[in-house]
Amino acid sequence: MNLTTVEYEKRGHIAYVILNRPDKLNAMNAAMHRELGEVWQDFQMDPEMRAAVLSGNGRCFSAGADLSGGAPDTYRYTGDFPDISRTRKVYKPIVSALHSHVVGYGMWIALDADLRVATPDTAFWLPEPQWGIATIPAAWFPKIMPWAIASELLLLAERIDAERAREVGLINKIVPQEELMAEAERMARRLAELSPVAVQGMKESMVRGDGLDYAAIDQITDVIQNRVMNSEDRKEGGRAFVEKRSAVWPAASQG
């Protein structure tokens, strides 16, 4: 694999997957999505790998999607995400080690991990409505957290700090910054110590059971994503982001 936005290293039975665009706060572009998909496929197919640790280089885990290119003139939801689609086929456990900003798409992949460790300064945020975007996994979040918490994140677009995230079950543990990777590695080593057949069999049951109504969710997402992403709000949000100003929403979207 020729990786430019992700670091991938195997040590013993543990894979280390690191988002590596620190100069862009690990904002996720097409290359990162593609490379993560390739990494997760390799991780799943390698019989020596039993667990993975996902982390981010630099000042934060991920600032979310890279919106520096502005808003597209037209948009069509395809449901094809090479990294998220791939992890739904990964039946080996993944531990995410989170610090500072965990935003937008970065939050999606962080919570897609099975076990999650964070530092005290970690904050979770889905700011998409500020830019006229509908968060793609909106239908998925109420499946992994209480409805009111999902609404706080999705509809109010407000941040949730590490302590709140732990209280509502989004993360397993909060540790000091200097202990983050050590704790994530401890969990990964424990997972690697257990029966791979048992662990992977149980995760497969969890994933397949959770996905029984996924097709229905995707149909809802299809309708809403295409409507929102082709709206004037989305175009204005893209312009506001690029011009570093507050968005001025079209009158038709107000009231």
C-alpha positions as CSV (number, residue, x, y, z in Angstrom):
1,M,0.0,0.0,0.0
2,N,1.1,3.5,-0.9
3,L,-0.1,5.5,2.1
4,T,0.2,9.3,2.3
5,T,-2.5,10.3,4.8
6,V,-2.5,7.3,7.2
7,E,0.3,5.5,9.0
8,Y,-0.1,1.7,9.4
9,E,2.2,-0.5,11.5
10,K,1.9,-4.0,12.7
11,R,3.4,-5.1,16.0
12,G,2.8,-8.6,17.1
13,H,-0.9,-9.2,16.8
14,I,-1.8,-5.5,17.1
15,A,-2.2,-3.1,14.2
16,Y,-1.6,0.7,14.7
17,V,-3.6,2.9,12.4
18,I,-2.8,6.6,12.7
19,L,-4.5,9.5,10.9
20,N,-1.6,11.5,9.5
21,R,-2.5,14.9,8.2
22,P,-1.5,16.9,11.3
23,D,-1.0,20.1,9.3
24,K,-4.7,19.9,8.4
25,L,-5.8,18.7,11.9
26,N,-6.4,15.3,10.3
27,A,-9.3,16.6,8.3
28,M,-10.5,13.8,6.1
29,N,-10.2,14.0,2.4
30,A,-10.8,11.5,-0.4
31,A,-7.3,10.0,-0.1
32,M,-7.7,9.4,3.7
33,H,-11.1,7.7,3.2
34,R,-9.6,5.5,0.5
35,E,-6.5,4.6,2.4
36,L,-8.4,3.8,5.6
37,G,-10.5,1.5,3.6
38,E,-7.4,-0.3,2.3
39,V,-5.9,-0.5,5.8
40,W,-9.0,-2.0,7.3
41,Q,-9.3,-4.5,4.6
42,D,-5.6,-5.5,5.1
43,F,-6.2,-5.7,8.9
44,Q,-9.2,-7.9,8.5
45,M,-7.5,-10.3,6.0
46,D,-4.2,-10.6,7.9
47,P,-4.6,-13.8,10.0
48,E,-1.9,-12.5,12.5
49,M,-3.8,-9.4,13.4
50,R,-6.2,-9.7,16.3
51,A,-6.8,-6.0,17.4
52,A,-6.2,-2.5,16.2
53,V,-5.5,0.9,17.8
54,L,-6.8,3.9,15.9
55,S,-5.4,7.3,16.8
56,G,-4.5,10.7,15.2
57,N,-1.2,12.5,14.9
58,G,-0.7,16.1,16.0
59,R,-3.0,18.5,17.9
60,C,-6.2,16.5,17.6
61,F,-7.8,13.2,16.6
62,S,-9.7,14.7,13.6
63,A,-11.3,18.0,12.7
64,G,-13.8,16.1,10.5
65,A,-14.3,16.3,6.7
66,D,-12.0,18.5,4.7
67,L,-14.3,21.3,3.5
68,S,-11.5,23.5,2.1
69,G,-12.8,22.9,-1.4
70,G,-16.2,24.5,-0.7
71,A,-19.6,23.2,-1.5
72,P,-20.3,21.1,-4.6
73,D,-22.7,22.5,-7.2
74,T,-24.6,19.3,-7.2
75,Y,-24.6,16.3,-4.9
76,R,-25.7,12.7,-5.0
77,Y,-25.7,10.4,-2.0
78,T,-24.2,7.1,-2.9
79,G,-23.8,5.3,0.4
80,D,-20.3,4.4,-0.5
81,F,-17.7,5.2,2.2
82,P,-14.6,3.1,1.7
83,D,-13.5,3.4,5.3
84,I,-16.9,3.1,7.2
85,S,-18.3,0.6,4.7
86,R,-15.1,-1.4,5.2
87,T,-15.2,-1.4,9.0
88,R,-18.7,-2.8,9.0
89,K,-17.0,-5.9,7.5
90,V,-14.2,-5.9,10.1
91,Y,-15.0,-8.4,12.8
92,K,-11.7,-7.8,14.7
93,P,-11.9,-5.4,17.5
94,I,-10.8,-1.8,17.2
95,V,-9.8,0.6,20.0
96,S,-9.8,4.3,19.3
97,A,-7.5,6.6,21.3
98,L,-9.0,10.1,21.2
99,H,-7.6,13.5,22.1
100,S,-8.7,17.1,21.6
101,H,-11.2,17.6,18.7
102,V,-13.2,14.7,17.5
103,V,-15.4,16.4,14.9
104,G,-17.9,15.4,12.2
105,Y,-16.7,12.5,10.1
106,G,-13.9,12.0,12.6
107,M,-16.5,11.4,15.3
108,W,-18.1,8.8,13.1
109,I,-15.0,6.7,12.7
110,A,-14.0,7.3,16.4
111,L,-17.4,5.9,17.5
112,D,-17.2,3.1,14.9
113,A,-14.5,1.6,17.1
114,D,-15.5,-1.0,19.6
115,L,-13.7,0.5,22.6
116,R,-12.9,4.2,23.1
117,V,-10.4,5.9,25.3
118,A,-10.1,9.7,25.6
119,T,-8.1,12.4,27.3
120,P,-9.7,15.0,29.5
121,D,-9.5,17.7,26.8
122,T,-11.4,15.6,24.3
123,A,-14.6,17.2,22.8
124,F,-17.1,15.6,20.4
125,W,-18.8,17.9,18.0
126,L,-21.1,17.6,14.9
127,P,-21.1,21.1,13.4
128,E,-22.6,20.2,10.1
129,P,-25.8,22.3,10.5
130,Q,-23.7,25.4,10.8
131,W,-22.6,24.8,7.2
132,G,-25.9,23.7,5.8
133,I,-25.0,20.0,5.9
134,A,-27.0,17.1,7.2
135,T,-24.8,14.7,9.1
136,I,-24.7,11.5,7.1
137,P,-25.0,9.0,10.0
138,A,-27.8,10.9,11.7
139,A,-30.0,7.8,11.7
140,W,-27.2,5.8,13.2
141,F,-26.4,7.9,16.2
142,P,-29.7,7.2,18.1
143,K,-28.8,3.5,17.8
144,I,-25.7,4.0,19.9
145,M,-26.7,6.7,22.3
146,P,-29.9,8.1,24.0
147,W,-32.2,10.1,21.7
148,A,-31.7,13.3,23.7
149,I,-27.9,13.0,23.5
150,A,-28.1,12.4,19.8
151,S,-30.3,15.4,19.4
152,E,-27.9,17.5,21.4
153,L,-25.1,16.6,19.1
154,L,-27.0,16.5,15.8
155,L,-29.7,19.2,16.1
156,L,-28.2,21.7,18.4
157,A,-24.7,21.1,17.0
158,E,-23.3,21.5,20.6
159,R,-20.1,20.0,21.9
160,I,-20.0,17.2,24.4
161,D,-16.9,17.1,26.6
162,A,-15.1,13.9,27.6
163,E,-16.7,13.6,31.0
164,R,-20.2,13.9,29.5
165,A,-19.3,11.5,26.8
166,R,-18.2,8.9,29.4
167,E,-21.4,9.5,31.4
168,V,-23.6,8.8,28.5
169,G,-21.6,5.8,27.3
170,L,-19.9,7.2,24.2
171,I,-16.4,6.4,25.6
172,N,-15.1,3.7,28.0
173,K,-12.5,5.6,29.9
174,I,-10.8,9.0,30.4
175,V,-7.0,9.0,31.0
176,P,-4.3,11.7,31.2
177,Q,-2.8,12.6,27.9
178,E,0.5,10.9,28.7
179,E,-1.3,7.6,29.4
180,L,-3.6,7.6,26.3
181,M,-1.7,5.3,24.1
182,A,-0.6,3.1,26.9
183,E,-4.2,2.5,27.9
184,A,-5.3,1.9,24.3
185,E,-2.5,-0.6,23.9
186,R,-3.4,-2.3,27.2
187,M,-6.9,-2.9,25.8
188,A,-5.6,-4.1,22.5
189,R,-3.2,-6.5,24.2
190,R,-6.0,-7.9,26.3
191,L,-8.1,-8.4,23.2
192,A,-5.2,-10.1,21.4
193,E,-4.8,-12.4,24.4
194,L,-8.3,-13.7,24.1
195,S,-9.6,-16.3,21.6
196,P,-9.6,-14.7,18.2
197,V,-12.4,-17.0,17.1
198,A,-14.5,-16.1,20.1
199,V,-13.8,-12.4,20.0
200,Q,-14.3,-12.1,16.2
201,G,-17.4,-14.3,16.3
202,M,-19.0,-12.2,19.0
203,K,-18.2,-9.0,17.1
204,E,-19.6,-10.4,13.9
205,S,-22.8,-11.2,15.8
206,M,-22.9,-7.7,17.1
207,V,-22.3,-6.1,13.7
208,R,-24.7,-8.3,11.8
209,G,-27.4,-8.0,14.4
210,D,-27.1,-4.3,14.5
211,G,-27.3,-4.1,10.7
212,L,-30.6,-5.9,10.2
213,D,-32.5,-2.7,9.3
214,Y,-29.5,-0.9,7.7
215,A,-31.2,-0.9,4.3
216,A,-34.2,1.0,5.6
217,I,-31.9,3.5,7.3
218,D,-30.0,4.0,4.0
219,Q,-33.2,4.7,2.1
220,I,-34.0,7.5,4.6
221,T,-30.5,8.8,4.3
222,D,-30.7,8.7,0.5
223,V,-33.8,11.1,0.5
224,I,-32.5,13.5,3.2
225,Q,-28.9,13.7,2.0
226,N,-29.8,14.5,-1.6
227,R,-32.3,17.1,-0.5
228,V,-30.0,18.9,2.0
229,M,-26.8,18.6,0.0
230,N,-28.4,20.1,-3.1
231,S,-30.0,23.0,-1.1
232,E,-29.1,26.7,-1.2
233,D,-28.2,26.3,2.5
234,R,-25.4,23.9,1.6
235,K,-24.1,26.2,-1.1
236,E,-24.2,29.2,1.3
237,G,-22.6,27.1,4.0
238,G,-19.8,26.2,1.7
239,R,-19.2,29.8,0.7
240,A,-19.2,30.9,4.4
241,F,-16.7,28.3,5.3
242,V,-14.3,29.2,2.6
243,E,-14.7,32.9,3.2
244,K,-14.4,32.4,7.0
245,R,-17.6,34.2,7.9
246,S,-21.0,33.4,9.5
247,A,-23.4,31.9,7.0
248,V,-26.4,34.0,6.0
249,W,-29.1,31.4,5.3
250,P,-31.5,31.9,2.4
251,A,-35.0,33.2,3.4
252,A,-36.7,30.1,2.2
253,S,-34.9,28.0,4.8
254,Q,-35.9,30.2,7.7
255,G,-39.0,30.3,9.9
